[in-house]
């Protein structure tokens, strides 16, 4: 857990330095190809005006989920990463 806190701290600093907020942010996640996992991610970004696209891996075992969405600030970006990590089992955040 300590590693992920360090990751989020670094990410927040990078986001604060590299963008003018609010801005459009691109999330990328990899999940096992299961409809419920993909729907869980989509539900987390529901009602935010997000543009969501999915693409299956060659063998179909995994699906990448890309989410383009306007976020208010780095804290909001990180909250969504944490929410996805907490609610979607087996997700990899990129």
N, C-alpha and C positions, 0 to 999 in steps of 0.2 A: 504493500500500500504506500510505503514511503517513496518508492520509485515513481509511482504514478503522481504523487503530489509534487515531486520535483519536476516531472515532465510538464504538469499543468502550469507550474510557476514559470518555467522557461517559455512555454507556449504563450502565456499571457504577456510576458515581456516582449517577445517577438511580434505578437499581434499589435501591441501598443505602439511599437516602433515602426511598423511597416505599412500601416493603413490609417486612413482617415475614417473615423467612425461617425455615424453608422455606415456600414459597407456590406457588399455581397460577399459571402464566405462560401467556399466549397468544402463540404465534408465528404470524406470517402470512408466507406466501411466495407469489410469483407465478412460475409456470414455463410454458414453452411446453407445450401440451397433448400430451404424449407419455407413455404409460404408464410407460416406464422411468424417466423423471425423477420422476414422482409416487411410484413405488415406491422410488426411491433415498431420497427424503425420509422416507417412511414407515419404511424400514429404519433410518435414523439414530435414530428415536425408538422403535424396537421395544423391548419389554421394560421400558418405563418407565411403563406404565399410561396412555399418552397417548390422548386422545380426538381423533381426526383426522377432519376433514371437508373435502370438496373441492367446488368450484363452478366450472363453466366460464364463461368470458366469453360475451357475446352471440353473437359470431361463432365461438366455439369454438377460437380460436387459443391462448388462454391459460387456465390453470386456477389458481385461488387455493386454497392449501392452508392450512387453519387447524389448529393443534395446541394443544390445551389439556393441559398436563402439569404435575405438581408437581415443582418444582425445589428443590434444597437451598440454593442461594445465587446471587448475581449472576455469579460466575465460571462456574458450571455453565451458566447461561443463555447466556453469551457463547461458551463452548466449543461449544455446539450450533450457534449462528449460524455460527461459523467452520467447523465441520465441514460444514454444508450448503453454504456458499459454496465450499468447497474441492472437494467431491465432486459437486455438481450443476451442470452447465454451463448457463448462461443463467438461473440463478435470481435473483430480486429479493427481497430481504428487506425486510419492512415493519416 
